[in-house]
Amino acid sequence: MTRQEFSVGVLHGWHGIVLGLLGSIVFLISGWQDVGPGIGMISSAFWFFLALLSTLGVIWLGIGARIWAGALLGLTFFCLESWLISRWRRQSHDPPKRQGF
């Protein structure tokens, strides 16, 4: 059994796509909790990397199983995650702005 047959065979259909996206969301939330200066930056980068890899796995699974809507959903999640990660990183580096009278 080849590697592609195993991945598509075990997580066939929408089950694999939904589980992959769910895992990606869990990794994304874990990274969001760790965003901050110092060691938190390394930890959050690790979780964000896992989230993006999980989403790429969903795209790969959707293409391999010929579930084009699942692959498109994975691509949408990948773009959304990339935007969120860059936004959170930018907010963690910018000092808070004062809103005074």
N, C-alpha and C positions, 0 to 999 in steps of 0.2 A: 504494500500500500504506500503510495507516494504521500508526500507532505500535504499537497494541495487536496488530495482526496480525503485525507484525515481531517483537515480543518473544515472542509465543507460537509463532510459526512457526519461529524460529531455535532456541529452547530448548524444544522441545515435549516434553511428557510428563515423566517423572520425571528425565530428564537435567538439565533446567533447575533443578528443585527441589534435586536433590542438589548440583549445582555452586554454586548460590546459598548453600546451607547450608555447604558446604565453604569458600567464600569468606568467609562470616560468621565461621566458626571461626578462620580465618587472621587476620582483622582483630581479633578478640577477643583472640587470643594476642599479637598485636603491641601492642595497647593495654595488656595485662596486664604486658608487659615494661617499658613506659614509665611505669607508675604510680610516682609519687614527687613530692617537692616541686619547685617551680620550673618550669623549662621542660618537664619530664617530664609535668606535669599538662596542659599544652596539647596536647602530642603524644598523650598517652593519650586525651584527650577526642576528638581527631580520629579515632583508630582506633576508639574505641567508637562514635562517630557513624556511621562507615562500616559497622561490624558491624550496628548496628540498622537502617540503611537497607537493607543487603543482605537482612536477614531480612524487612523489609517488602516488598522486591521478590519474595521467595519467596511471601509471602502473596498478593501481587497476581497473580503468575504462576499460583499454584494456583487462585485464583478465576477468572481469565481462561480457563484451560484446563479448568476444571471438574473439577479433581482435588482433591476436598474433603479427602481424607486429607493431601495435600501442604500445603494451606492450613492445616489444623489442626496439622500438624507444624511449619510455619513460625511459627504463633502460639505453640506450646509453646516453641520455641527463643527467640522474642522475650521471653517471660516469664522464661525461664531466664537469658538474657543480661542482662536488666534487673536481676534479682536479683544475679547475679554482679558486675556493674559497681558496684552500690550497696554490696555487701559489700567489694569491693576498695578502693573509695574510702574507706569508713569505716575500714578497717584501715590505710590509708596516712596518715590524719589522726590516729588514736589513737596515743599513745606506747606502746611495749611495756611490758607489765606484768611486774614482777619476781616471780619465784617463789623466795623465799628460805626459809631454814630458821628 
